[in-house]
């Protein structure tokens, strides 16, 4: 017997899953969140659920918001189950389900007026975001791009914005006009200095239509930086069916994730915050060391194994890590070229941190996929891989392994694996990357022409040399042999 998830069926769900210890009717919204996806529901929402279960801060519930078709689909699925989510936490020796309830509504998707009205509500004191790395309209240097068509359109028509940042600016302006304390804008995306990036986007958006208001925003609005971490694969029919079969709960879009989670956050808030320090969030004056560690070592590691695994026809991340060549490649890359240029982190051993990551990536229950890690490389490579490359180059160090990562990415965008299977791209820049990769087989420099991706790295003679040789070797010998040459110390020329 199964139960279809809703507030009315929580008692039935409690037979196999933990359910909220609080009455949902006791919650009132204090947060508007843009980007109600799997990561948000497995991370920020879980921390709030933990806090509410302690009987604390019930005026900090979440209302979702969005402008994309995917947001509308999520709203429909979650509304049908009273905005509850089943989160299944999986470790090698544990699988446990919990129903979380900190989200109380999702605003009509695409309805600018309704969203701006909620943003101007005094009860809303934080606006948070998980809009992916590509949602911030930034180039390879991290600078906001005001000429992007969507941003330019909002600048010309600020009263009816279509982007998240246009909406945030409109909401802040409405609060200023009403004399309401501005909300804090809190990014929860995997971007270096995500608070500063968000600040630049909001200020850049404001400057297009009202430079004087941008000055006010700069002086009055908080944009805390954060480091967030929890491996959260995409949901497919497999996970939906598995939840029903294992726990007897019918959830339209459950979230499966690892047991581990981490959130390090700067304590900079304009209008207060929930007591997240009571449920494991680490508040610090400067998150930079933590985000460097996570983005370079974990996210960089994800990006490093994605393309050799794809070229070797490996689908799951844990299978990639079980492949000796890939696991050894990642370990050598991390220990030789990534970890040494990560600044020290308070009370943290970077070697131990990487060992933890290896264990996490080896977890077969997560069933994280290589296609997920390989997607959106045009946004992820400049944030997760190329900064490590640049730091090494600036310090006069070699970049054999990191150049190989870039070459593997180029080889991937040729469009077929080593066995000849077609690769399905998932990247906003797929067309230009594919065209460049085709040219790069004969002229490697053709793939390095994108300043918005490679930036200063592409100007390095050493990098260009290492990249060209790695790509040539991949074509002549294949992925396996190239990885072995790297491991043997024979790839550099």
Secondary structure as UniProt FT lines:
FT   STRAND          3..4
FT   HELIX           7..9
FT   HELIX           10..13
FT   TURN            14..16
FT   HELIX           24..26
FT   STRAND          29..34
FT   HELIX           38..42
FT   HELIX           44..53
FT   TURN            54..55
FT   TURN            58..59
FT   STRAND          61..65
FT   HELIX           69..79
FT   TURN            80..83
FT   STRAND          85..91
FT   TURN            92..93
FT   STRAND          94..100
FT   STRAND          103..106
FT   TURN            109..110
FT   HELIX           112..119
FT   TURN            122..123
FT   STRAND          126..129
FT   HELIX           133..136
FT   TURN            140..141
FT   TURN            146..147
FT   HELIX           149..156
FT   HELIX           158..160
FT   HELIX           164..178
FT   STRAND          184..187
FT   TURN            192..193
FT   HELIX           194..209
FT   HELIX           211..220
FT   STRAND          226..229
FT   HELIX           237..247
FT   STRAND          249..250
FT   TURN            252..253
FT   STRAND          255..258
FT   STRAND          262..266
FT   HELIX           276..279
FT   STRAND          282..284
FT   HELIX           288..293
FT   HELIX           294..299
FT   HELIX           300..311
FT   TURN            312..313
FT   HELIX           317..322
FT   HELIX           324..333
FT   HELIX           334..338
FT   HELIX           339..341
FT   TURN            346..347
FT   HELIX           350..361
FT   TURN            364..366
FT   HELIX           370..374
FT   TURN            375..376
FT   HELIX           377..380
FT   HELIX           381..385
FT   HELIX           386..394
FT   TURN            395..396
FT   HELIX           400..412
FT   TURN            413..414
FT   TURN            418..419
FT   TURN            428..429
FT   HELIX           430..440
FT   TURN            441..442
FT   HELIX           444..448
FT   HELIX           451..454
FT   HELIX           455..459
FT   HELIX           461..487
FT   TURN            488..489
//
